[in-house]
């Protein structure tokens, strides 16, 4: 049961980070012109990897 809850939570977190990345895209493009990089892509990738690992262990 705990594994199922964990997997569902990671799935929701993954989709939330995707939505956050899409919402922050205009801001990311503006601040990139000033040399600042937001680590949104790395965040999405990390959460996606965690979800894949949790789904593979079922």
PDB file of N, H, CA, C and O in Angstrom:
ATOM      1  N   UNK A   1       0.820  -1.191   0.000  1.00  0.00           N
ATOM      2  CA  UNK A   1       0.000   0.000   0.000  1.00  0.00           C
ATOM      3  C   UNK A   1       0.866   1.259   0.000  1.00  0.00           C
ATOM      4  O   UNK A   1       0.568   2.225  -0.702  1.00  0.00           O
ATOM      5  N   UNK A   2       1.948   1.240   0.798  1.00  0.00           N
ATOM      6  H   UNK A   2       2.190   0.454   1.368  1.00  0.00           H
ATOM      7  CA  UNK A   2       2.825   2.408   0.851  1.00  0.00           C
ATOM      8  C   UNK A   2       3.490   2.652  -0.504  1.00  0.00           C
ATOM      9  O   UNK A   2       3.653   3.801  -0.915  1.00  0.00           O
ATOM     10  N   UNK A   3       3.874   1.579  -1.198  1.00  0.00           N
ATOM     11  H   UNK A   3       3.742   0.646  -0.864  1.00  0.00           H
ATOM     12  CA  UNK A   3       4.501   1.730  -2.519  1.00  0.00           C
ATOM     13  C   UNK A   3       3.527   2.346  -3.508  1.00  0.00           C
ATOM     14  O   UNK A   3       3.908   3.186  -4.323  1.00  0.00           O
ATOM     15  N   UNK A   4       2.279   1.931  -3.436  1.00  0.00           N
ATOM     16  H   UNK A   4       1.970   1.248  -2.774  1.00  0.00           H
ATOM     17  CA  UNK A   4       1.260   2.482  -4.322  1.00  0.00           C
ATOM     18  C   UNK A   4       1.053   3.971  -4.059  1.00  0.00           C
ATOM     19  O   UNK A   4       0.973   4.766  -4.995  1.00  0.00           O
ATOM     20  N   UNK A   5       0.967   4.342  -2.796  1.00  0.00           N
ATOM     21  H   UNK A   5       1.032   3.696  -2.035  1.00  0.00           H
ATOM     22  CA  UNK A   5       0.794   5.749  -2.428  1.00  0.00           C
ATOM     23  C   UNK A   5       2.008   6.573  -2.852  1.00  0.00           C
ATOM     24  O   UNK A   5       1.865   7.697  -3.334  1.00  0.00           O
ATOM     25  N   UNK A   6       3.169   6.024  -2.676  1.00  0.00           N
ATOM     26  H   UNK A   6       3.285   5.111  -2.285  1.00  0.00           H
ATOM     27  CA  UNK A   6       4.394   6.703  -3.080  1.00  0.00           C
ATOM     28  C   UNK A   6       4.437   6.911  -4.591  1.00  0.00           C
ATOM     29  O   UNK A   6       4.794   7.990  -5.064  1.00  0.00           O
ATOM     30  N   UNK A   7       4.077   5.892  -5.334  1.00  0.00           N
ATOM     31  H   UNK A   7       3.786   5.015  -4.950  1.00  0.00           H
ATOM     32  CA  UNK A   7       4.081   5.968  -6.796  1.00  0.00           C
ATOM     33  C   UNK A   7       3.068   7.003  -7.290  1.00  0.00           C
ATOM     34  O   UNK A   7       3.353   7.772  -8.208  1.00  0.00           O
ATOM     35  N   UNK A   8       1.884   7.015  -6.675  1.00  0.00           N
ATOM     36  H   UNK A   8       1.653   6.390  -5.929  1.00  0.00           H
ATOM     37  CA  UNK A   8       0.849   7.975  -7.062  1.00  0.00           C
ATOM     38  C   UNK A   8       1.295   9.400  -6.727  1.00  0.00           C
ATOM     39  O   UNK A   8       1.060  10.326  -7.504  1.00  0.00           O
ATOM     40  N   UNK A   9       1.928   9.570  -5.590  1.00  0.00           N
ATOM     41  H   UNK A   9       2.120   8.818  -4.959  1.00  0.00           H
ATOM     42  CA  UNK A   9       2.424  10.897  -5.194  1.00  0.00           C
ATOM     43  C   UNK A   9       3.506  11.382  -6.154  1.00  0.00           C
ATOM     44  O   UNK A   9       3.510  12.549  -6.544  1.00  0.00           O
ATOM     45  N   UNK A  10       4.411  10.503  -6.532  1.00  0.00           N
ATOM     46  H   UNK A  10       4.407   9.554  -6.215  1.00  0.00           H
ATOM     47  CA  UNK A  10       5.458  10.878  -7.486  1.00  0.00           C
ATOM     48  C   UNK A  10       4.872  11.203  -8.850  1.00  0.00           C
ATOM     49  O   UNK A  10       5.350  12.108  -9.533  1.00  0.00           O
ATOM     50  N   UNK A  11       3.840  10.471  -9.251  1.00  0.00           N
ATOM     51  H   UNK A  11       3.451   9.735  -8.696  1.00  0.00           H
ATOM     52  CA  UNK A  11       3.178  10.744 -10.525  1.00  0.00           C
ATOM     53  C   UNK A  11       2.561  12.145 -10.507  1.00  0.00           C
ATOM     54  O   UNK A  11       2.699  12.901 -11.469  1.00  0.00           O
ATOM     55  N   UNK A  12       1.884  12.487  -9.410  1.00  0.00           N
ATOM     56  H   UNK A  12       1.772  11.873  -8.629  1.00  0.00           H
ATOM     57  CA  UNK A  12       1.278  13.811  -9.281  1.00  0.00           C
ATOM     58  C   UNK A  12       2.351  14.895  -9.230  1.00  0.00           C
ATOM     59  O   UNK A  12       2.189  15.951  -9.843  1.00  0.00           O
ATOM     60  N   UNK A  13       3.429  14.652  -8.516  1.00  0.00           N
ATOM     61  H   UNK A  13       3.560  13.795  -8.018  1.00  0.00           H
ATOM     62  CA  UNK A  13       4.519  15.610  -8.431  1.00  0.00           C
ATOM     63  C   UNK A  13       5.180  15.823  -9.792  1.00  0.00           C
ATOM     64  O   UNK A  13       5.556  16.944 -10.137  1.00  0.00           O
ATOM     65  N   UNK A  14       5.320  14.752 -10.556  1.00  0.00           N
ATOM     66  H   UNK A  14       5.015  13.842 -10.275  1.00  0.00           H
ATOM     67  CA  UNK A  14       5.905  14.857 -11.891  1.00  0.00           C
ATOM     68  C   UNK A  14       5.053  15.751 -12.782  1.00  0.00           C
ATOM     69  O   UNK A  14       5.578  16.615 -13.483  1.00  0.00           O
ATOM     70  N   UNK A  15       3.750  15.546 -12.755  1.00  0.00           N
ATOM     71  H   UNK A  15       3.323  14.844 -12.185  1.00  0.00           H
ATOM     72  CA  UNK A  15       2.866  16.365 -13.588  1.00  0.00           C
ATOM     73  C   UNK A  15       2.810  17.808 -13.089  1.00  0.00           C
ATOM     74  O   UNK A  15       2.668  18.738 -13.883  1.00  0.00           O
ATOM     75  N   UNK A  16       2.919  17.990 -11.801  1.00  0.00           N
ATOM     76  H   UNK A  16       3.035  17.235 -11.155  1.00  0.00           H
ATOM     77  CA  UNK A  16       2.956  19.346 -11.249  1.00  0.00           C
ATOM     78  C   UNK A  16       4.223  20.072 -11.699  1.00  0.00           C
ATOM     79  O   UNK A  16       4.166  21.257 -12.027  1.00  0.00           O
ATOM     80  N   UNK A  17       5.351  19.390 -11.719  1.00  0.00           N
ATOM     81  H   UNK A  17       5.398  18.428 -11.453  1.00  0.00           H
ATOM     82  CA  UNK A  17       6.587  20.034 -12.165  1.00  0.00           C
ATOM     83  C   UNK A  17       6.545  20.318 -13.666  1.00  0.00           C
ATOM     84  O   UNK A  17       7.103  21.318 -14.118  1.00  0.00           O
ATOM     85  N   UNK A  18       5.893  19.452 -14.442  1.00  0.00           N
ATOM     86  H   UNK A  18       5.440  18.640 -14.074  1.00  0.00           H
ATOM     87  CA  UNK A  18       5.724  19.740 -15.866  1.00  0.00           C
ATOM     88  C   UNK A  18       4.892  21.001 -16.065  1.00  0.00           C
ATOM     89  O   UNK A  18       5.244  21.860 -16.873  1.00  0.00           O
ATOM     90  N   UNK A  19       3.790  21.112 -15.329  1.00  0.00           N
ATOM     91  H   UNK A  19       3.504  20.414 -14.673  1.00  0.00           H
ATOM     92  CA  UNK A  19       2.941  22.298 -15.429  1.00  0.00           C
ATOM     93  C   UNK A  19       3.709  23.546 -14.982  1.00  0.00           C
ATOM     94  O   UNK A  19       3.581  24.605 -15.597  1.00  0.00           O
ATOM     95  N   UNK A  20       4.493  23.426 -13.929  1.00  0.00           N
ATOM     96  H   UNK A  20       4.597  22.565 -13.430  1.00  0.00           H
ATOM     97  CA  UNK A  20       5.298  24.541 -13.455  1.00  0.00           C
ATOM     98  C   UNK A  20       6.312  24.957 -14.516  1.00  0.00           C
ATOM     99  O   UNK A  20       6.517  26.148 -14.749  1.00  0.00           O
ATOM    100  N   UNK A  21       6.941  23.987 -15.154  1.00  0.00           N
ATOM    101  H   UNK A  21       6.775  23.019 -14.965  1.00  0.00           H
ATOM    102  CA  UNK A  21       7.903  24.292 -16.213  1.00  0.00           C
ATOM    103  C   UNK A  21       7.259  25.005 -17.382  1.00  0.00           C
ATOM    104  O   UNK A  21       7.844  25.934 -17.939  1.00  0.00           O
ATOM    105  N   UNK A  22       6.068  24.587 -17.760  1.00  0.00           N
ATOM    106  H   UNK A  22       5.593  23.832 -17.307  1.00  0.00           H
ATOM    107  CA  UNK A  22       5.350  25.245 -18.855  1.00  0.00           C
ATOM    108  C   UNK A  22       4.950  26.660 -18.450  1.00  0.00           C
ATOM    109  O   UNK A  22       5.066  27.594 -19.244  1.00  0.00           O
ATOM    110  N   UNK A  23       4.481  26.816 -17.218  1.00  0.00           N
ATOM    111  H   UNK A  23       4.387  26.058 -16.573  1.00  0.00           H
ATOM    112  CA  UNK A  23       4.063  28.137 -16.749  1.00  0.00           C
ATOM    113  C   UNK A  23       5.246  29.098 -16.637  1.00  0.00           C
ATOM    114  O   UNK A  23       5.093  30.296 -16.874  1.00  0.00           O
ATOM    115  N   UNK A  24       6.416  28.586 -16.279  1.00  0.00           N
ATOM    116  H   UNK A  24       6.541  27.613 -16.086  1.00  0.00           H
ATOM    117  CA  UNK A  24       7.595  29.437 -16.112  1.00  0.00           C
ATOM    118  C   UNK A  24       8.380  29.657 -17.401  1.00  0.00           C
ATOM    119  O   UNK A  24       9.382  30.372 -17.390  1.00  0.00           O
ATOM    120  N   UNK A  25       7.956  29.070 -18.492  1.00  0.00           N
ATOM    121  H   UNK A  25       7.142  28.489 -18.502  1.00  0.00           H
ATOM    122  CA  UNK A  25       8.696  29.187 -19.744  1.00  0.00           C
ATOM    123  C   UNK A  25       8.906  30.640 -20.177  1.00  0.00           C
ATOM    124  O   UNK A  25      10.033  30.995 -20.523  1.00  0.00           O
ATOM    125  N   UNK A  26       7.885  31.497 -20.176  1.00  0.00           N
ATOM    126  H   UNK A  26       6.970  31.209 -19.895  1.00  0.00           H
ATOM    127  CA  UNK A  26       8.150  32.893 -20.572  1.00  0.00           C
ATOM    128  C   UNK A  26       9.164  33.587 -19.653  1.00  0.00           C
ATOM    129  O   UNK A  26      10.034  34.316 -20.129  1.00  0.00           O
ATOM    130  N   UNK A  27       9.054  33.362 -18.356  1.00  0.00           N
ATOM    131  H   UNK A  27       8.348  32.770 -17.970  1.00  0.00           H
ATOM    132  CA  UNK A  27      10.004  33.952 -17.416  1.00  0.00           C
ATOM    133  C   UNK A  27      11.408  33.412 -17.657  1.00  0.00           C
ATOM    134  O   UNK A  27      12.385  34.159 -17.595  1.00  0.00           O
ATOM    135  N   UNK A  28      11.505  32.133 -17.928  1.00  0.00           N
ATOM    136  H   UNK A  28      10.712  31.526 -17.979  1.00  0.00           H
ATOM    137  CA  UNK A  28      12.800  31.503 -18.187  1.00  0.00           C
ATOM    138  C   UNK A  28      13.469  32.110 -19.416  1.00  0.00           C
ATOM    139  O   UNK A  28      14.678  32.345 -19.418  1.00  0.00           O
ATOM    140  N   UNK A  29      12.687  32.363 -20.453  1.00  0.00           N
ATOM    141  H   UNK A  29      11.705  32.172 -20.452  1.00  0.00           H
ATOM    142  CA  UNK A  29      13.249  32.948 -21.666  1.00  0.00           C
ATOM    143  C   UNK A  29      13.735  34.375 -21.435  1.00  0.00           C
ATOM    144  O   UNK A  29      14.736  34.788 -22.019  1.00  0.00           O
ATOM    145  N   UNK A  30      13.038  35.130 -20.591  1.00  0.00           N
ATOM    146  H   UNK A  30      12.224  34.794 -20.117  1.00  0.00           H
ATOM    147  CA  UNK A  30      13.448  36.503 -20.303  1.00  0.00           C
ATOM    148  C   UNK A  30      14.720  36.524 -19.460  1.00  0.00           C
ATOM    149  O   UNK A  30      15.667  37.237 -19.793  1.00  0.00           O
ATOM    150  N   UNK A  31      14.755  35.754 -18.378  1.00  0.00           N
ATOM    151  H   UNK A  31      13.986  35.175 -18.108  1.00  0.00           H
ATOM    152  CA  UNK A  31      15.936  35.806 -17.508  1.00  0.00           C
ATOM    153  C   UNK A  31      17.151  35.165 -18.157  1.00  0.00           C
ATOM    154  O   UNK A  31      18.283  35.464 -17.775  1.00  0.00           O
ATOM    155  N   UNK A  32      16.941  34.301 -19.121  1.00  0.00           N
ATOM    156  H   UNK A  32      16.022  34.058 -19.432  1.00  0.00           H
ATOM    157  CA  UNK A  32      18.076  33.698 -19.825  1.00  0.00           C
ATOM    158  C   UNK A  32      18.858  34.748 -20.610  1.00  0.00           C
ATOM    159  O   UNK A  32      20.064  34.609 -20.810  1.00  0.00           O
ATOM    160  N   UNK A  33      18.163  35.808 -21.056  1.00  0.00           N
ATOM    161  H   UNK A  33      17.183  35.922 -20.893  1.00  0.00           H
ATOM    162  CA  UNK A  33      18.851  36.885 -21.772  1.00  0.00           C
ATOM    163  C   UNK A  33      19.816  37.636 -20.863  1.00  0.00           C
ATOM    164  O   UNK A  33      20.755  38.269 -21.347  1.00  0.00           O
ATOM    165  N   UNK A  34      19.599  37.574 -19.564  1.00  0.00           N
ATOM    166  H   UNK A  34      18.836  37.060 -19.171  1.00  0.00           H
ATOM    167  CA  UNK A  34      20.482  38.218 -18.599  1.00  0.00           C
ATOM    168  C   UNK A  34      21.539  37.255 -18.049  1.00  0.00           C
ATOM    169  O   UNK A  34      22.314  37.619 -17.164  1.00  0.00           O
ATOM    170  N   UNK A  35      21.567  36.044 -18.569  1.00  0.00           N
ATOM    171  H   UNK A  35      20.938  35.749 -19.288  1.00  0.00           H
ATOM    172  CA  UNK A  35      22.586  35.092 -18.164  1.00  0.00           C
ATOM    173  C   UNK A  35      22.211  34.219 -16.982  1.00  0.00           C
ATOM    174  O   UNK A  35      23.059  33.499 -16.455  1.00  0.00           O
ATOM    175  N   UNK A  36      20.958  34.267 -16.555  1.00  0.00           N
ATOM    176  H   UNK A  36      20.269  34.852 -16.983  1.00  0.00           H
ATOM    177  CA  UNK A  36      20.508  33.467 -15.423  1.00  0.00           C
ATOM    178  C   UNK A  36      19.737  32.267 -15.963  1.00  0.00           C
ATOM    179  O   UNK A  36      18.865  32.411 -16.820  1.00  0.00           O
ATOM    180  N   UNK A  37      20.065  31.097 -15.459  1.00  0.00           N
ATOM    181  H   UNK A  37      20.773  30.980 -14.763  1.00  0.00           H
ATOM    182  CA  UNK A  37      19.367  29.890 -15.908  1.00  0.00           C
ATOM    183  C   UNK A  37      18.584  29.306 -14.746  1.00  0.00           C
ATOM    184  O   UNK A  37      19.133  29.089 -13.665  1.00  0.00           O
ATOM    185  N   UNK A  38      17.310  29.054 -14.967  1.00  0.00           N
ATOM    186  H   UNK A  38      16.864  29.231 -15.845  1.00  0.00           H
ATOM    187  CA  UNK A  38      16.471  28.423 -13.952  1.00  0.00           C
ATOM    188  C   UNK A  38      16.547  26.910 -14.131  1.00  0.00           C
ATOM    189  O   UNK A  38      16.444  26.430 -15.259  1.00  0.00           O
ATOM    190  N   UNK A  39      16.723  26.149 -13.060  1.00  0.00           N
ATOM    191  H   UNK A  39      16.807  26.539 -12.144  1.00  0.00           H
ATOM    192  CA  UNK A  39      16.910  24.696 -13.172  1.00  0.00           C
ATOM    193  C   UNK A  39      15.598  23.915 -13.264  1.00  0.00           C
ATOM    194  O   UNK A  39      15.469  22.852 -12.657  1.00  0.00           O
ATOM    195  N   UNK A  40      14.632  24.429 -14.014  1.00  0.00           N
ATOM    196  H   UNK A  40      14.737  25.293 -14.508  1.00  0.00           H
ATOM    197  CA  UNK A  40      13.332  23.762 -14.120  1.00  0.00           C
ATOM    198  C   UNK A  40      13.472  22.442 -14.868  1.00  0.00           C
ATOM    199  O   UNK A  40      12.861  21.446 -14.478  1.00  0.00           O
ATOM    200  N   UNK A  41      14.254  22.418 -15.922  1.00  0.00           N
ATOM    201  H   UNK A  41      14.750  23.226 -16.239  1.00  0.00           H
ATOM    202  CA  UNK A  41      14.443  21.189 -16.696  1.00  0.00           C
ATOM    203  C   UNK A  41      15.082  20.085 -15.874  1.00  0.00           C
ATOM    204  O   UNK A  41      14.703  18.919 -15.980  1.00  0.00           O
ATOM    205  N   UNK A  42      16.040  20.454 -15.066  1.00  0.00           N
ATOM    206  H   UNK A  42      16.347  21.402 -14.980  1.00  0.00           H
ATOM    207  CA  UNK A  42      16.701  19.480 -14.203  1.00  0.00           C
ATOM    208  C   UNK A  42      15.731  18.949 -13.146  1.00  0.00           C
ATOM    209  O   UNK A  42      15.772  17.771 -12.792  1.00  0.00           O
ATOM    210  N   UNK A  43      14.861  19.829 -12.646  1.00  0.00           N
ATOM    211  H   UNK A  43      14.828  20.786 -12.933  1.00  0.00           H
ATOM    212  CA  UNK A  43      13.866  19.424 -11.658  1.00  0.00           C
ATOM    213  C   UNK A  43      12.888  18.419 -12.253  1.00  0.00           C
ATOM    214  O   UNK A  43      12.586  17.401 -11.631  1.00  0.00           O
ATOM    215  N   UNK A  44      12.394  18.699 -13.451  1.00  0.00           N
ATOM    216  H   UNK A  44      12.639  19.526 -13.957  1.00  0.00           H
ATOM    217  CA  UNK A  44      11.465  17.787 -14.123  1.00  0.00           C
ATOM    218  C   UNK A  44      12.141  16.449 -14.396  1.00  0.00           C
ATOM    219  O   UNK A  44      11.536  15.394 -14.206  1.00  0.00           O
ATOM    220  N   UNK A  45      13.382  16.492 -14.838  1.00  0.00           N
ATOM    221  H   UNK A  45      13.873  17.350 -14.992  1.00  0.00           H
ATOM    222  CA  UNK A  45      14.116  15.261 -15.132  1.00  0.00           C
ATOM    223  C   UNK A  45      14.339  14.423 -13.879  1.00  0.00           C
ATOM    224  O   UNK A  45      14.202  13.200 -13.919  1.00  0.00           O
ATOM    225  N   UNK A  46      14.681  15.067 -12.770  1.00  0.00           N
ATOM    226  H   UNK A  46      14.793  16.061 -12.737  1.00  0.00           H
ATOM    227  CA  UNK A  46      14.916  14.354 -11.515  1.00  0.00           C
ATOM    228  C   UNK A  46      13.643  13.688 -11.004  1.00  0.00           C
ATOM    229  O   UNK A  46      13.665  12.527 -10.595  1.00  0.00           O
ATOM    230  N   UNK A  47      12.538  14.423 -11.029  1.00  0.00           N
ATOM    231  H   UNK A  47      12.520  15.366 -11.361  1.00  0.00           H
ATOM    232  CA  UNK A  47      11.277  13.860 -10.556  1.00  0.00           C
ATOM    233  C   UNK A  47      10.802  12.752 -11.501  1.00  0.00           C
ATOM    234  O   UNK A  47      10.254  11.745 -11.052  1.00  0.00           O
ATOM    235  N   UNK A  48      11.009  12.935 -12.790  1.00  0.00           N
ATOM    236  H   UNK A  48      11.454  13.753 -13.155  1.00  0.00           H
ATOM    237  CA  UNK A  48      10.648  11.893 -13.753  1.00  0.00           C
ATOM    238  C   UNK A  48      11.433  10.608 -13.539  1.00  0.00           C
ATOM    239  O   UNK A  48      10.876   9.514 -13.631  1.00  0.00           O
ATOM    240  N   UNK A  49      12.712  10.736 -13.256  1.00  0.00           N
ATOM    241  H   UNK A  49      13.164  11.625 -13.180  1.00  0.00           H
ATOM    242  CA  UNK A  49      13.539   9.569 -12.975  1.00  0.00           C
ATOM    243  C   UNK A  49      13.083   8.869 -11.697  1.00  0.00           C
ATOM    244  O   UNK A  49      13.035   7.640 -11.638  1.00  0.00           O
ATOM    245  N   UNK A  50      12.752   9.653 -10.682  1.00  0.00           N
ATOM    246  H   UNK A  50      12.791  10.651 -10.729  1.00  0.00           H
ATOM    247  CA  UNK A  50      12.265   9.064  -9.428  1.00  0.00           C
ATOM    248  C   UNK A  50      10.960   8.306  -9.656  1.00  0.00           C
ATOM    249  O   UNK A  50      10.768   7.222  -9.103  1.00  0.00           O
ATOM    250  N   UNK A  51      10.069   8.866 -10.461  1.00  0.00           N
ATOM    251  H   UNK A  51      10.225   9.746 -10.910  1.00  0.00           H
ATOM    252  CA  UNK A  51       8.812   8.183 -10.762  1.00  0.00           C
ATOM    253  C   UNK A  51       9.055   6.887 -11.534  1.00  0.00           C
ATOM    254  O   UNK A  51       8.443   5.861 -11.237  1.00  0.00           O
ATOM    255  N   UNK A  52       9.945   6.935 -12.521  1.00  0.00           N
ATOM    256  H   UNK A  52      10.441   7.769 -12.762  1.00  0.00           H
ATOM    257  CA  UNK A  52      10.254   5.735 -13.311  1.00  0.00           C
ATOM    258  C   UNK A  52      10.845   4.646 -12.423  1.00  0.00           C
ATOM    259  O   UNK A  52      10.507   3.472 -12.575  1.00  0.00           O
ATOM    260  N   UNK A  53      11.720   5.020 -11.502  1.00  0.00           N
ATOM    261  H   UNK A  53      11.995   5.974 -11.378  1.00  0.00           H
ATOM    262  CA  UNK A  53      12.305   4.037 -10.595  1.00  0.00           C
ATOM    263  C   UNK A  53      11.245   3.442  -9.676  1.00  0.00           C
ATOM    264  O   UNK A  53      11.276   2.244  -9.394  1.00  0.00           O
ATOM    265  N   UNK A  54      10.319   4.253  -9.211  1.00  0.00           N
ATOM    266  H   UNK A  54      10.293   5.226  -9.440  1.00  0.00           H
ATOM    267  CA  UNK A  54       9.247   3.753  -8.335  1.00  0.00           C
ATOM    268  C   UNK A  54       8.302   2.848  -9.113  1.00  0.00           C
ATOM    269  O   UNK A  54       7.826   1.850  -8.572  1.00  0.00           O
ATOM    270  N   UNK A  55       8.023   3.176 -10.366  1.00  0.00           N
ATOM    271  H   UNK A  55       8.410   3.988 -10.805  1.00  0.00           H
ATOM    272  CA  UNK A  55       7.120   2.350 -11.170  1.00  0.00           C
ATOM    273  C   UNK A  55       7.766   1.030 -11.549  1.00  0.00           C
ATOM    274  O   UNK A  55       7.077   0.023 -11.714  1.00  0.00           O
ATOM    275  N   UNK A  56       9.094   1.027 -11.691  1.00  0.00           N
ATOM    276  H   UNK A  56       9.655   1.844 -11.558  1.00  0.00           H
ATOM    277  CA  UNK A  56       9.791  -0.185 -12.094  1.00  0.00           C
ATOM    278  C   UNK A  56       9.912  -1.195 -10.949  1.00  0.00           C
ATOM    279  O   UNK A  56      10.125  -2.381 -11.200  1.00  0.00           O
ATOM    280  N   UNK A  57       9.781  -0.749  -9.710  1.00  0.00           N
ATOM    281  H   UNK A  57       9.608   0.214  -9.506  1.00  0.00           H
ATOM    282  CA  UNK A  57       9.944  -1.645  -8.573  1.00  0.00           C
ATOM    283  C   UNK A  57       8.654  -2.283  -8.105  1.00  0.00           C
ATOM    284  O   UNK A  57       8.641  -2.956  -7.074  1.00  0.00           O
ATOM    285  N   UNK A  58       7.572  -2.089  -8.835  1.00  0.00           N
ATOM    286  H   UNK A  58       7.583  -1.543  -9.673  1.00  0.00           H
ATOM    287  CA  UNK A  58       6.297  -2.674  -8.373  1.00  0.00           C
ATOM    288  C   UNK A  58       6.212  -4.116  -8.588  1.00  0.00           C
ATOM    289  O   UNK A  58       5.202  -4.732  -8.248  1.00  0.00           O
TER     290      UNK A  58
END
